Amino acid sequence: MLLREVAQALEAEEVVRAEDPDIEVDSAAAADLLSDILATGKEQFVILTGLVSPQVIRTAQVVGALAVFLVRGKHPTQEIIGLAQAHGIPLYTTSLPLFESCVRLAALAKP
């Protein structure tokens, strides 16, 4: 699936623009505990979280996540937006809860 397809499936609002919205996304890491995301070991993935903290962007940078999606209608602070822009990490927000977001991505990923 492509990043733009993920954003569409999640009815997400783009906060920080993706340089390449057609980049291939293989999976997602969904958690509010950043330690769970740090331990994921995945590649070509996006982060889904309800945690609104600059550490989310720093974690995305460390693990090489393709984008961050804030769920449950959470909105990023200016600090978070600035960090995402500085590190080139696309940032989105969706009103969907975490579980529903995961269900939609699982349906999108099915062959």
N, C-alpha and C positions, 0 to 999 in steps of 0.2 A: 504494500500500500504506500501511497505517496503522502508526504506531510500535508499537502493541501487537502487530500481526501480525509485524513485524520481530523483536521480542523473542521471540515464540512460535517463529518459524522458527529462531531461533538458540539455542533452549532456554536463554535468558538469565535470569540471576537479577538482579532489580532491586535496586540498591544505593541509588540516589537516585531517588525517585519522580518520575514525569513528571506535570506539572500537567495536561496534556492527552494521554492515551495514544492518542486518536483523531486526532491531527494527521497530515496527509498527508505521507508521505516519498516523494520522487521518485527519490532515488539514494543512493549511499554513496561515501565516500572511504575507501579501504583502504590504509594505509601505516604503517610504523614511522618514517618520516622526516617530521617535522612540516613541513619545507619543502615536501614534496609536497602536503600537505594545504593549506598556505597558498596554494599556486599553483593550487588546483583550480578556482576560479571557479564552483562549483556553488551551487545554491540548494535549500532544502528537503531537506537531506541529513543523514545520520548519519555518524559517524566510526567505523571499525573499526581497531583498533590493538592491538599487543602491548606498546606502550610504556607503562610505568607511571610517570608523572611528572606533577607539577603543571602542567607546560607543555602537556600534552594538553588540560587543561581551559581553560587560557588561550587556546590555539589555537582550541578549539571556540567560545569566546566571540568571538574576533576574526573568525572566518569565519562566524559565525551558524549553526553546526551545531545540529541539533535534539536530538542525543543523542550519547553516547560509549559504544561497546561495546568492552570489553577482552576480547581473545581469548586462546586457549591457556591458559585457566584462571588467568589473572593476576588478582590481587586488589589493589584500590586501598588506599593508605595512608589513615590518618585525615585527613592534610593534603589529599589529593586529594578525599576525600568532602566535607570541609568547604568546599573551593573550589567543587565542583559544586553543593552546597546553596546557597552564598552567591550564585552566579550563575544559579541556576535551571536548571542543565543536567542532564537525566536521565543517570544513569550505570548501566551494566549490565556484567555479566561473564558470559562463556560459556566452556565447556571446549573448544569447537570451534576448530580452527586457522583462520588467516586465510583460506586458500584455500577451505576447506569453507564458511565463513561467506559468502564471496562467491558461491559456487555456489548456496547456498540462497536468497540474496537475488535472484539473477538468475532463478531458477525462480519465485520469488514475484512478481517484477515482470512476468513474461510475461503478455500479455493472454489 
